[in-house]
Amino acid sequence: MPGNTFGTMFRLTTFGESHGPSLGGVIDGCPAGLPLTEEDIQLELDKRKPGQGLSTSSRKEGDQIQILSGIFEGRTTGTSIGFLVPNQDQQSRDYDHLRTLYRPGHADFSYRQKYGLRDHRGGGRASARETVCRVAGGAVAQRLLQAYGVDILAYTRELGGIQAEVISPEEARNRPYFAPDPSVLELWQNKVEEVRKMGDSLGGIVEIAAMNVPPGLGEPVFDKLDARLSYAMMGVGAVKAVEIGAGRDAAELMGSQNNDPLRREGFTKNDAGGMLGGISTGQPIIARATVKPIPSIALPQQTLNEQGEEITFTTKGRHDVSAIPRIIPVLKAMVSLVLADMLLMHQSSRLHQ
């Protein structure tokens, strides 16, 4: 199965399924001498793991990272960083009734068409469980970016149609749902509880802001920074659209409104989202991902089985009401992987002066 490796110079290769014994990966290209411990990675994994809050699955996974190689005495060695994350709380019997039917909104049908078979237990490789490896790889990328002063903020702009103002994004990492506005928390909590009781699910919008990104990152023509960011975020299963800067609102503006004026002190606004011509400008990188509702719901749904028969079924098992908040560290990880990769590529593209 191709498509398990991400990146060019900073590369992450992952493996594992939702109900297999473990997930894991290999990170190549991380420079030697970077301070890194299992605890550094665990901090990010703890933000993604299930069993937290009303909107998430009750599946209990410790998501304990095991570093197998590439770190010695608290520093990277420059060799491959291998890691493993065991699965601990699989309940495969919950999926027995799905062995021969296609769940609406899932990859069951498309995997069957591509491979001629599929792992029905939680979706196998198509499960969001695989994102644990992305978060682990992204945590290493974040440590590299921190060495260059880059900080990445990730927060929820909208949940279930209820928007949040970006008032204190730096504090979002310490709030439920990664809320950048504390006043919206009660509204979101009430919405989640209401929808949970209905047996339905919610979508939302996540925003990523990368601060202190040096100018010059991006590789024209086909590896523009905004293109790579969009590719990375769209590669997360629940994401259905990506916006950069003003995004779709730019379609309603005139050129005189959309252009970012440049003066001696710098740009006066940032509708471009921190990139021009696919290259970073030094302004904050701003990207948003539209996240669809979780397709596993407790309401009756119409579908087909593998024999082509129309049936009505109800999803069993443990499922999130929304991919938010657990998808936020995943998207942060993907942005981190892109920026780390582009940073190393940029350093190799010019002589040091």
C-alpha positions, 0 to 999 in steps of 0.5 A: 500500500503506497502512500505511507510516507510523508515529506522529502527531507524530514520524512515520516513513514507510518504503519498499523491499524485500528485493531492491530497490536500496535501502530508505529513509524520511522522518522528520517532526516531529523538533525543530530543533537536535537533535545528530545525525550519520550515525554516531549512526544507524549505531551502531544499524544495525550491531547489526541488520545480518546476518552476525554470529554463529552465529544470523544469516544469512551475507548481507553487508550494510553497511547504510550510512546516507545522510542526504539531508536535514534535518541541517545542520552536525551538527544537525537543521533541523526539516524532513524527515529523508530517508535511504537504505540501499542493498542490496548482497548480494542473491542473488535466484536463491536464491528462483527455486524459490519463485516459484510456491509458498507458504512455511509461516510466511511472508506468501507466501500472504496477500500473494497473497490481498490483492494478487493478486501477490507479490515472491517474492525474499526476501518483498519488502516482507514481509521482515525486511529492511525493519526496517532503516528502523525502526532508522534512525528509532528511532535518531533517536528515541533521540537525542531521548529522550536529550535528556530523560534517557530511556535504553532497555535491550533484552535477551534474556530467553529463547532456545530455551527457556533463560531468562536472569536479569536481572543486568546489563541495562546491559551486555547491549548489549556481549554476544552475543545481548544477554544480561543474564546472562553465565552463560547465553551458553555454553548459548545458543551450544550450543543455536544450534549444535545447532539449526543442524546440525539445519536448524531454528530457534529463538524467544525472548523479548525485554524492553525497559526504558525508564528515566527516562520522565517521568510523564504520557505516554499519550493516553487513551482509544484511544492509551494508552501501553501500547496504542501500545507493544503495537501497535508491537511487534506490528507487527514480523513475528516477534512473536506476543505482547506483555506489559506489566509482570507480563503473563500472570502477572497472571492468577494473582495476586489484586488484593492481590498485583498492585496496586503500593502507593504511598508517599511515596518512590514505588511499592514494586514495578512489576507495572504495567510503569510505566503506569496507565490507559495513562499513564506513572507515572515508573517504568521502562516494562517490555515483553516480546515473544515472538518466533517461530522463523524460518520459513525452515528447511532441513528438508522442509516440506509446502505448496501451490503457486499451482496448488493442488498439494501439494508437499514443498520445502526452503528454500534461501538464507541465513537466521537460526537465530533472529530473536534477536539482530537483532530486539532493536535493531528492538524497541528502535527501535519503543519509542523511536518510540512514546516520542518521539511520546508525549513530543511529544504530551504537551508539546502537551497542556498549558500550560508552567508 
